[in-house]
């Protein structure tokens, strides 16, 4: 008998997708968001769950749990170029949960929503054994601004917003009990890239996009599968987070490149853009105080290759996947 | 320290509501659905969770879990008069879950969605300790057809769709291992009243509405609180489910009136309608093969009274509430 532990999360989602009746008003399953046809716009909807044992480090405060829950959902709206419209939050909480925990959890969720221009519009609260948090975010995007996952073409520039490895540095700081609030906050209170997503969408040149919640290597493997293309990633162009570089100077076991390539939780956007349009897009983001860095090229050959000082090595898929592995 | 076990689910939701920033495009928290202003229509969104220990009877098949998850969310769309647009489903499943469980769960969710004119548009699958199912349903309703919870006026007729006590009869059949598939299906595979909700909405005369997921008495107590009104319910007018009447003949411990008044899970709609308009509304539903039964009157005095052969007794609130009690 095949069990989910053997199958893995992504294979499970693929099985589910083959069983579902396809709506005539929706784009397919397998993107960051569902997109439902509303005439001139798509209604975007995305849902994500967090469980105490597998997603919540012991140091995470209830406020940060609420923030994280909302941030990870808004990040999927950002990846599609959407405007957020609202979020519903469901809390499954043990009987012994205190009222102040509930208050802080709610304040964190509310603060993240408001910080990114939206609100919590509803939810549900039930009793359960372990803390279980589920949120669904909605948004809209004009049809001609929607950015799918499946339009990457050989020759396109591969690029990421912001820097990579912040969350990884924060994870190590937490794990080793280094009391560095700024570091751990990058991991526990991520910033969804809604502004960047809108700027990218408005320019209508992004051929594919997804968020980096699972880490760069895992995300590239997902884009590879959906687009039947490969990637050449130039190691020296990776926009390393200053936090992880600083940390690696005092802690030599930490490799900022490994954090940038494989660690999830940065919630930056990974996009592909035709080479002729890239500079304009990059400049537009820069003018708005955001950044977009070219890190490689889409290739026809379906390998994922890391280029380093003239040598080519296969980039391994070391990203996070449930059912098969845990971080905490 | 106050804990959720002392507070109860509804009080917890009230605390949450006071902490949230109110969006300028949304109606308030506390209704079956969030309603987000999209111009001429409201986007309706509602979310509900199920947990193995507290919501899933051991006899429930994976197919029925999927059906139930979708049905209870669609019921909230029905209560607001909405058209369903799509549903996202999140599954938290133990590692040892089999692939065939996942398939059956998905088939049940898909079947319920398709049966009521919509589809599953996305979701999430994660690993957890106990089976945890969370779904969010979306819909739309024209602004002038939206039915709120808070417009009940003294003198309005109180009415319910369909019959009451089906789910209760099914629960007893399951509990006592009576092998009556038809009975238990009323409990395990509820039918959301989307057709009835649309017919009621189109007539623009319903002053308040909610679904009966928590049972009639609990729902009346919720409407009482929101509307600052009372109710007189005439016991002999309750549309008893034939299933519970039949069952009570052979099992004298079963009181079909108690099941109709207090047992949750029927997923009928509870509405209030001005008396002059009631007959027309009732006839319209009848013409479409649905039923609406007057069971009492909205009163200015904020008591909830049960009238039986000339005697008036206070109707107790015996409905289901989490954190404080369990059914299973």
Interface residues (C-beta under 8 A of the other chain):
Chain A: X1 X2 X3 X4 X5 X7 X9 X12 X13 X15 X16 X19 X20 X21 X22 X23 X25 X26 X29 X31 X33 X34 X36 X38 X43 X45 X46 X47 X48 X49 X51 X53 X54 X55 X85 X86 X88 X89 X90 X92 X93 X94 X95 X96 X97 X98 X99 X100 X102 X103 X106 X107 X110 X113 X114 X118 X119 X120 X121 X122 X123 X124 X125 X126 X127 X128 X129 X130 X132 X134 X136 X138 X322 X323
Chain B: X1 X2 X3 X4 X5 X7 X9 X12 X13 X15 X16 X19 X20 X21 X22 X23 X25 X26 X29 X31 X33 X34 X36 X38 X43 X45 X46 X47 X48 X49 X51 X53 X54 X55 X85 X86 X88 X89 X90 X92 X93 X94 X95 X96 X97 X98 X99 X100 X102 X103 X106 X107 X110 X113 X114 X118 X119 X120 X121 X122 X123 X124 X125 X126 X127 X128 X129 X130 X132 X134 X136 X138 X322 X323
